[in-house]
Every structure is written in structure tokens, then in C-alpha cells.
């Protein structure tokens, strides 16, 4: 059993089991499925907890519904309010529709239309979506102001006891469905509510399981906080893994992780993109970037060898992926795998220069995927941005050698992120 300071909130098993009973007619008891492909690739027994198959395609419904249905009728008279850019909004909206209460959903103005439509779909006539501000913080501040003025309960996405208890039911289901001892459990981390709930379950019922939190490298709020020994606020984050990109994790989750978590790791966004594509190709699964964090962690240098021969569970947290992001996901994956390379090539302004580049520089399996030429008044050289896709990462060094041998002047853009983002 867990024994921590009384000042630290820790969900009791009783409270999480009560949440499980409340949720059983609302959420799907999602499957724990064995992955043959991942098991063979990692030489381990890999299971996937499929929260991407949840009613609203993420685990967020659990915490949202558990919180809302434990509020008294007087508190719910004016409905509820929340701020979210996606999954939490859908969980709150569906909860409002199931309970027949009104909900105000504040979302950032740039939120993709697909996500706004989903919120309206799940909430039906019971919710109103309010687009405001440019960032989640803007929407959050607006929602909090509305809550205070109108005295309407605010449903926090992660830093709330009842929300954490609801998310903890994911852990209960994993243990109910697992016939074998679980050696490692990889959990995606945004605000930390899911991780906190799972920690409370496993450290009571399966203490031998190592719980590993996984964040995106561009938004490592929990890892940085644990390293500094205090819950810090990051000044800048990469929002690509939008379902798990926060500047400040929940205080309750941070306290639990500081005392109970076995390890916190980060994975590169490019590796996450590779995982998304592999899960689609090999498993027939469509997952969002946050949903791919746990599987990406299987290849982390700290665990690639440790998990061999072990029983491993990865929580697939959601599948609310916007199809318009597919090209960006593929591009990030190719860059990470060192298969996509961008150059500024200064071509001599004479006929045959491009033909020389194609014939004498490109390998038999190399492909030009981007070409933007700017003719200048300089009669000697005209710059072109050239994107090349290779079949193998090891083909890059010979490619560069051929560029230099043929006398082309170039700049390699992949290693110049500021210039790369401006030009590509």
C-alpha cells in the first residue's frame, strides 16, 4: 500500500473503484490487445490499452464524466464550463449530453474545424462552443473568468481529484484484463491526470510494475519539473503533440510523480510521427500524436534492451487526428529518419546545370521532392531550394560527396532550423 505525507493528495482505490461503477454505463471498457508486430520487433510481449476506441476516441471522457456527475444539482443548475483544444472538450461535451445539462466549451480560435465539429456532435444542443484567443491559455483565462462571474463549475482537464480518479479507471481495466504480471507500463503525459490515476492503482495493486511516463521532447513540463524538484512553467513548447503539450503540469499529478513514478522520459516529435505511420501501416490504427507517445518510448535507448522478454503495456490515449496533418506527419518522420534533406544549391546560370545535377549527383534511388528556383541578376549563380528524399539514411554521405565533387556550392538546411522553418 502507498504511504505518503498527508499533505499530498492520492486517490484511494475505493474512490477509483466508485468512479469505475459510475462510468460503466457511459464509457467503453476498452480492450487490452496483444500486438504481434510490436512484440516481434521489440522481442517482448507488447499489449496496447486501446483508449483510441473510447466513445469520444480518447480517455478524457472518464475524468470529465466522473467530475461532472459527482457535482450536486445546485452546482449544476447553470451547467458547467471548460477550456480545451480537443479531447477534454469532447469528453465534457458528451458528458453534458448524457446528463442533460448545459456546457460552455471555450476553445482557441485556431482550433481545427474538425475538432470543433466533433465537440458539437458529442454535445448536441446541450453545449455552446466559444472560440476565443489565439492560444489555449487565452481560452483557459476566458473560461475561468466566465466561471467566476457566472458561478458555474469549471471542469479542469487534469488537476482535479475527481478527474484523476476517473482517469485511474484505465489502470483498473488494465489489471482486470491482464492475465500475466506486467513488468513495464508506458503512459503518455500531458497535464499528468492520467498518469496520476494509473500510479494510484498500480502502486497499490501491482507494485512490481515499473511505471514510465512519456512526454514529447518539445513539451517536457513534467520531466523538467521533476529534475528541478518543483512544478515549473515552461516559457515555450512545441505544440505538435497537441494532446499532451502543456507548459505547466497539474500540481496533484506532480506531487504523486515526484514520490511514486519510476521514470520520466521524452521522445522526439519526429519519432512520434514515424510511430503514427507504422501503427497505421502495420496495425491498421489511426492515432493522434499524443496517442503514439507510449509506443514510441519502446525504442528509447534507456528501455530498448531492458524490455526484451518482458510483459509491457502501452496506453494508446487517443485517436483524434486531423487528416490534414498527414503530410506534416510524414515530413517530420522522414526528417527524423534522415531520409529527407533540404539544400540551397547555387546553380550556374547556364543551360545544362540542372541536368548535370540530376545525372551526376542523384543516386539511382534518390528523388527530388521539392524544387524552388530563384533566378537572379547575378549571371554566375542562381540559388534553388532542393528537397531530396532518400531510400536509406546511409545514402546521405555519398550524396554530399557527389555534390562537392561536381563543384556545386550548397548550404545544408536541415541543420539550420531558423532558416529551414523560414524557407520550407
Secondary structure, 3 states (H helix, E strand, C coil): CCCCCCCCCCCCHHHHHHHHHHHCCCCCCCCEEECHHHHHHHCCEEEEEEHHHCCCCECHHHHHHHHHHCCCCCHHHHCEEEECCCHHHHHHHHHHHHHCCCEEEEECCCCCHHHHHHHHHHHHHHEEEEECCCCHHHHHHHHHHHHHHHCCEECCCCCCHHHHHHHHHHHHHHHHHCCCCCCEEEEECCCCHHHHHHHHHHHHHCCCCEEEEEEEHHHCHHHHHHHHCCCCCCCCCCCCCHHHCCCCCCHHHHHHHHHHCCEEEEECHHHHHHHHHHHHHHHCCCCCCHHHHHHHHHHCCCCCCCCCCCEEEEEECECCCCHHHHHHHHHHHHHHCCCEEEEEEEEECCCCHHHHHHHHCCCCCCEEEEEEECCCCCCCEEEEEEEEECCCCCHHHHHHHHHHHCCCEEEECCCCHHHHHHHC
